[in-house]
Amino acid sequence: MRIALPQLNYFTGNPGKNQEIMLQAIQKAQTAGADLIVFPELAICGPFPQDLLEKEEFINECRLCIEKIASACGSMAAIIGGPNLDNQTGIMYNSAYFIQNGEVTDGVHKTVLSDYDIFSESRYFVAGEDNQPIRYKNQNLRILFDEYESEYIEKTDHLIIHIGLSPFTTDSLAERHQIFSSLAKKNARMIISINPTGGCTSVLLDGNSMIFNPKGELLRQLKEFEEDFFLLDTRQLNKTPAIKLFRSNCITCIHKALVHGIRDYFYKHGFTRAILGLSGGIDSAIVAALTAEALGKENVFGLLMPSEYSTDHSIKDARDLAENIGMPYETIPIKPIYESYLQQLHPLFGNLPFNVAEENLQSRIRGMLVMAMSNKFGYIALNTSNKSEAAVGYGTLYGDLCGSLSVIGDVYKTDIYKLAQDINRKKIIIPENTITKAPSAELRPGQKDQDTLPDYPTLDQILRLYIENNLSEEEIIKQGFTAELTRKIINMVEFNNYKRSQCPPVLKVSKKAFGMGRRRPF
């Protein structure tokens, strides 16, 4: 059997667009002589359609698109993931439609629904009660959405096809490889795992579709963070040599994922140009470099907004960064605006001492200027806060927390420094002084982040244990951290839920990102 595996970038909430790109893949598969083409879970509606699944007209559009695709398949069979509403019972399933001879002839419902992290499938779907194999060309094809459905695999199955969505994290590829390699070996069956590429705002899909032989050996791995196409001839299985899993190192993988996420966010929303404030600090430097890589240097505009507390070297670092990238930038000193605000507020502030009010006023002036440029020239503002800052509330609402997309909001500060080195691996883009100087918001004289926080390696260790590993205060203390520091950090994380609830969506690269994947009352 010749099986076409198109690894595509689907458009969430746009069945018509998905139909178009799937028809192109079908034509390519037919030209290559494929017997069967496989599209993944929810391919017709795009990944994570959320409450669009509650709209009957949307479900009907999905079904009409599937019928049009079926008519175009001709003699080639197809498996297509999509929502499936039973009009008699009102029950909706997450299904794989099987198309043969130009019409839908069979299908399989997902039996294990996911309701963890970013998933909430039980909100929309009812779990199927059984998983029967699809019979095609005298072979039993077992379609799985989830590895936990492997209990349905039978000795009479000839081929296992996994169509479930696998969102990207830094560990996801290795985990998928281990799961399906073990499953193939255990059942002595070939396994195909097809995974899309592309982004759904926060959620990133890395492709990396894989094929395993009955020994559990990897035979083929499709491209990472790119569209791809492969025609598998099962008759050549014994002649195909095993390969090693290709995997970028963790930081390079994060680098690729973030560039991919930025590019796809702008592409799918019809945006073309970005703007951000350049402070001379490492966070804004990282975001500028990644965005220039994703959109082109000419499509990223930097706004330098020094205050009386900005150091000369920070202004120089920001300019050096922009010139190293080759991106356009302008400078607007905020001291006159800041002094005007203070003058207007003096009747209310009186002689009260300088505090966070005056600090945050500077940040909000900068946010206002960035958004003014966004509105006037059509730029999309990007947020530059990292995960460590977001976790403990080091950001100003309606100031530096503004923006349409949080690019590095799931990257800890210690990894930010590693990311800078990865960006600079071929040539210096981020100035060395930006990487080596002590981090500071520069909102008051001599301010440093470590004035009120532990060093970032210590902070990030506690945050990882609490956020990613979900450990309790007592469990973290047992790891060797003081009770006072542990309690302080946890309290800061939980107190600042209200801030994070108002922040832009975060490009997700870890197992537990703020936003859809970590929901807390506030």
N, C-alpha and C positions, 0 to 999 in steps of 0.2 A: 504494500500500500504506500502511495506517495502522499505525504501529509504536509500541507503548507502551513507555516507558522509565521504569520505577520506580527511583528512586535510594533504596535502603533501607539501614537499619542492621541488619546481620545479627548473629546470636548464635553465636559460635564454639563448636563442640561441641554444638549443640542443634538437630538437624535438625527436630524436632517444632515448635519455636518458629519456625524459619525457614519451615517449611511454612505455618504459620499466617499469617505476615505476607505471604508470597508469594500465598497464596489471596486475601487481602484486596486485593492489587494486581491480581490476575487479575480479580476481580469488578469493580473500578474500570475496568480496561481493557475488559472486555466491555461495560460500560455505556456507555463512550465509543465503542464500535464499532471497536475495534482488530482488525486481522487477525493481528498478531504481537506477542508480548510478549517482552522480552529481560531475562534475569537474568545477572549476571556470573559470572566464574570462582569455583568452589567456593561458590556461593550456598547450596546446600542444607546444607552442613556448617558454613558460616561461614568467614571468612578465617583462615589460619594454624592449622589444627587440629592440626598437629604429630603426635605419636605416637598420637593417637586414630586416625590412618589405619592403624595397625598392628593395630587391633582389628576382627576380622571382623564382630562384631555391630554395630559402628558403621557400617561400610560397608553392611551389609544394611539398617540403619535408613534410611540415606540413600537407598538405592534404593527402598525401600518408600514413602518420602515423595515421591519423584519420581513414582512410579506413581499415588499419590493426587492429586498436582497435575495429572498428565496427564489423569486422568478428569474433573477439574473444568474443564479448558480448553475442552471442547466443540469447537466449530468453529474456535476461535481457536488458532493455532500458538504454540509457545513454545520459547525457547532457555534452557536452565538449565545452569549450571556445577556439576559435582560429581565426586567420585571414581568410578572405573569399574573394578571388578575383573572380570577375565576368569577365570571359575571353572575353565575347562579348563586354562589355562596358569599360573594364579596371578599373572599380570602385572596390575598396576594402572596405569591411565592417569588423567591429569588431563583430563577430557573436558567437552565441551559436548553435552548431550543435546538432540535436536530432537524436539519433540512435535507431532504432527499428528493430527487426528481422534480425540483422546482417548487416544493411546498413543505410546510412544517408537518412532519410525520410522527415525531416523538419528542421526548424531552425528559429532563431530570430536574427535580426540585432540590434546593439546598436543605440538608437535614440538620446541620449544626450551625446555628446563627451566632454571630460574634457580637458581644455586648461589652467589650473591654476597650480601654483607652479611647481611640477616636471612633470606634464602631458603636452603633446603636441600632442593629438590624431588627431587633424585636419590635422596635417602634413602628416599623413599616411592613415587615414580612412575618409570615407564619412558617414554621419549619415543616419541611416535607416529612412524611412518615416512613419513606422507604427510598432506596436508591437502587434502581434496576439498571443493568447494563444496556447500552445501545447496540443493537445488532446491525452490523454493516459489513458487506463483503465476506460473509460467513465467519466474522470475528466478533467477539464481545468487547466492546469499548466501555471501560469503566470511567465515568466522569466524576471527579471529585472537586468540590469547592474548598475543602478544608482537610488537613491531614488527619483530623479526628474522625473523618468519615471512612478511614481506611478499614474499619471493621466490616465494611460491605464488600471488600475485595474477595473474590472467589477464585478457586483454582481454574475455573473455566474462562476467566478473563484473559484476553490476549494482550491488551494494552491499557495502561492507566494514563488518563489525561487529567492533569490538575489545572483548573482554570481560575482558581481563587486569586483575588488581589493581594499583593504583598507590598505594603507601603515600605518605603526606604527608612532604615535607621543604620547606624554605623555597624550594627551586628546582624542585620537582616539577611545579607547574602550568605554569610557563613552558616547561619541557622537553617536557611532554606536548603542549602547544599547538603547539610548533615541529615536533615529530615528526609529528603527525597532519595538520597543515596541509600540510607538505611531501609527505607520503604521498598525501594526497588530490589535490594538484596534479599530482604526478608520474604518477599513474595515471588522472587525470581521472575520479575516482569519488567519490561521497559516502561519508563515513566517520562512523560512530557509535562513540563511545567511552563505554561505560557504566562508572561507577566507584562503589563503595559509599561510604557515610559510616559514621562510628562508630569505636570503638576496640577493639583486641584487647590490652588492658593497655598494653604499651609502644607497639605499632604503631597509628598513627592513619591513618584514611582520610578524605579531605576532600571526597568527592563530586566536584563540579565536572565532571560528565559533560558531554560536548561533541558537537556535530554540525557537520560541515564539508561544504560543497558541493564539487563537482568542481574548482572553482578554488582550493580550499584556504582559502576564507574561512569564518570562524566564523559559524554561523547561530544557534546556541543554546548557552548555558552554564547548566547547572542550579546549584542553590544550593551555597554553600560551607559545609561542616560541618553540613548539614541534610538531612533527607529531602526528596525532591521527586518530582514525577511530570510527565511530558510526553508528549503524543501527537503523533507526527510523521506528517504526511501527505506522502509523497514526491511526490504529484501537485502539491503547492503549492511545490515546491522553487524553481522559477524566480521565484516571487512573493515569496519570503522575503528580506528585506534582510540584508546582513551586519552583524555587530555587532563591537565591540571587546572583547577579553578583559578581564573584570573581575578585578583582582588587588589585594588589600590590600598596603600596604607591608610590608616584611619583619617589623618588630617587631609591628605590629598583627596580622599573620598568625600569628606565634608566640603572641601573646596569645589569639587565638581558638582556636588548636589546643590550648593547655594547658587552657583552660576546658572545651573539648569533651572532652579526654582525662580530666579529673577527673570530669566529670559522667557520662560513659559507664562509667568504671571503677566508680563507686559504684552506678550503676543496674544494671549487668549482674551485679554481685556481691551485690546486695540490701542494700548498705550505705546508710545515710542521714546519718550524722553523722561529722564529722572533728574531730581534735584535733591541735594542734601547740604547740611551745614558742615563745613570743614573747620575743625577746631585745632588741628595739629596733633590731636590725640590718635591713639592706635585704632579705636573703634570706627571712627568716621573714615580713617584711612583704609581700613579693611573693606568697608562697605563701598567706598568709591572705587577701589581697585576691582572688586568682584563685579560691580555694576558695569564698569567700563568693559570688562571682559565679556559680559553677557550682552550688552546693547551696542557696544562701540563707544570709544572714548568721546566722540563728538556729540553723543547723546546723553552725556552726564554733566550736569552743571553744578559746580561747587560755589557755595556762598561763604566767604570768610567774614565773621562778625566779631572782631575783637572788642573787648571791653578794657577798662582801665586796669583790670586784674590779669589780662592776658599777657603772657611773657613774650618777649621778642622772639625767643627760639620757637615758641608754638606757632606764631604767625609765619615764621620762616619755614617751619616744618610743613605747614599746610600748603604754602606756595610751592615748595619743593615737590610735594606729593603731586599736586595738580600738574606741574610741569613735567614730572617723570611720566605721568600717565598720558599727558598731552590733552587733557580735558579743559574746557573753558571754565573760567572762574572770575568772580568779582569780589571786591571787598567793600563792606559797609560797616564802618565803626559804629558801635551802638552807644558809646558814651553820651552823646548829645540826647538821644532818645531816653536813655536811662535817667539822666539828670532831670529831664523834663517830667518824667513819671514821678520821680522822688519829690520834685517841687509841688506837683499836684497833690501828692499823697501826704505832704508834710502837715497840713492841718489835722489830718487823722492820725498819722504816725507820731507826730510831736517829736519829743526827744527820746523816744524809746530806743533801746540799743539795737544795733545792726544784728539781724538774725536771718533765718531761712527765708523770710519774706523778701528781703532785698536780694538774696541770692537767686531765688526762683524768678524774680522779676526779670533778671537778665536772660534766663533761659526762655521765658515766655516771649520776650521781645524777639529773640532769635527765631523762635517758632513762628511768630507772627510774620516776620520778614520772609522766611522760607515759604510759608503758605501764600503770602502776597505774590511772590514770584511764580508760584505754582498756578494760581488763578489767572495771572496776567498772561503767562506764556504757555500754559498747558503742560507744565512739568508735573510729574507725579513725585510727591515727597516720600523719601525713604527714612525709616527710623533706624537709628544706629546704636541702640542699647543692646548690650550683651546679656546673657542669661544670668550671670552673677549679679549684675546691677538690678535687673528686673526682679530677681528673687527677693532681694532685701530692700527694694523700694528706692534705689538710687536713680531716680529719674523724676522729672517735673511734668506733671499733667499739664497739657496744653502748652508745653514748652518743648523740651527735647524728646518727649514721648510721642509727639505728633508724627504723622506719616501714614501712608496707606499700606505699607508692608514692613514688617520687622525682619530684616535680613539676617541678623546674627543673634536674634533673641533666644535661640536654642543652643548657643555656643558659649561655654564657660570662658571666663577671662583667661585662665591658664591655656586654654586651647586657642584663644585669640592670638596669643603670642606665637604659638606653633603655626597657626594659619598665616601669619605675617611672614614667617620664614619660608613657608611653602610658596607664597605669592612671589617672594624675592628669589626663588631658587635659580632662575635663569638670568635675571638682571634686577638691579635695585629699583624697585618701584616705591616701596614704603621706606622713607628715610630712616637710617639707622638710629638717629636720635629719637624718633617717634617710638621705636621699639624699646630703647634702653632707659628712657627717662621714667621717673616715678609718675604713675597715673594721677591725674587731678582734673576736677571740673573747672578749676580756675574761676570760682565765683566769689572768692575772698582772698586777701593776701596770704600767700604761702600755703594754700590749701592742698592737702594730699588725701587720697582715698583712704590710706591706712591710718589717718587721724582717728577715724571712728570705726574702722573695720579691721579684722585680722588680715594678715597677709593673704593674698589671693590663693596660693596653694592650699592653705589651711581652710579658708572659707569654702573653696570649691569641693574639697573632700567632704566636708559636712553637708553641703548642698546636694552632692551626688547621693550620699547615703540617705538623706531625707526625701529627696524628690524622686530620683530614679529607682532606688532600692526600697523606698517606702519604709525605712526603719523608724522605730520610735525613738524618743529622746533617750530612754534608758539603753536601748541597743546601740545608739551612736556613742554614748558615754563609754560603753564597754569596749569600743574600738580605740579608746585612748584619749578622747577629747574631754576637756574639763566640763563639769556640769554647768558652770556659769556661762561659758562661751556657747555651748550647745543650746542651752535654753534661750540665750539672746538671739542666736541666728534663727532658730525655729520660730520664735515670736515675731521676728522681722518678716519672715516669709509669710506667715499667716496674716499678720496685720495688713500687709500690702496686697492682699487679694483684691481689694477694691480698686487699686491702681491698675493692676493687670487686666481687670475686667473691661477697662476702657482703652486698652492698648490695641494696636493694629494686629492682624493675623501674623503668626510667626512661622517662618519656614522650618519645618520639623525635621531634625536629623537625629534625635535621640529617642529612646524608648518612652520618655515621658516629657513632653514639651508643654509649656504653658498654653492655654487656650482650650481647644477641643479635647485634648488628651488629659488635662488635669483640671477637673471642675471642682470648685470650692464655693461654699456660700460666702457672700460678702455683704 
